[in-house]
């Protein structure tokens, strides 16, 4: 890496208290992550309500953010599943 460059910083946002506070603090310090990722999962109602609010906050503060979702295409084992909650 050349002088003055750094590795990309990617934050994993779980939509909970700790990861939300971490992103807010990073922004407060002026250390905006290069990307913030939220894994699409079935969430509790209060968490589902927070997600669009915090996405807007990140947009307003220049924090790049995306929701990532795994779409199974090929199944090695049967039966296939569509989410982690199917495995519980």
N, C-alpha and C positions, 0 to 999 in steps of 0.2 A: 504494500500500500504506500502510496506517495505521501509526502509530508502534507499535513492539513486535510487528508481524506480520512474517512472512517467507514466502517462496515455499516450497512443499512440496519436500522433499528425497526423491528416489527413487534408490535404489542399484540398480545392475545387478550381480547376483551371477553370475559365470560358473563358480562352484564350483572355482575355481583358487586358488592361493596368494595372489595379490595382492588379489583382490576379497574373499576370506575375511578376510584380515588387515585390510583397510580397514574392514570391518563390525565386526570385533572392536574395533578402535581407536576407531571412532565411539562404540560402546557404552561403552568404557572412559572416554571423555571426556564421556559424558552427552549426546551428540549423536545420539540414536537417529533413524534415517531414518524418514520418514513411511510408506515402503513399500520393500520389497526385492523385486526381480523376478528370477526365474530362467527363462530361455527353455528350454523342453523340447527337448532335442536328444539324439541317440544319444551316449552318453558311454562313456568307458573304464571298466572294472570298478571300479577304485579310486575313480573319481569317483562312480559310481553308489552305492557304499557310503557315501561322505561325505555325500551330499545329505540323506538322512533324519536323520543325526546332527546336521548343522548346522541343518537346519530346526527340530529339537527345541531346539537351543541358542538359536536366535533366538526361538522361542516362550517359552522360559524367561526370556529377557532382555527381553521386551516389544517385540521387533522385528517389525512387521507384514511378512509375506512371502507371496508367491504364486508359483506356477509358471504361466507363460503358454505357450500353445501355439497355433500357427497351424493352422487347419483349412481347407485349400483347398476352395472350393465351386464357383467358376467359373473356367474355364481359358481364358485368352486364346489361348494357344498349345498345340499338341499335340506331344508327349505330355505329359500332366500329371505332376507330381511330388508326392511326399508329404513329402520332407525334403530338407535341403541336401545330405546325403550321397548322395542319388540323383543329384545333379548332378556328382559327382566322377568 
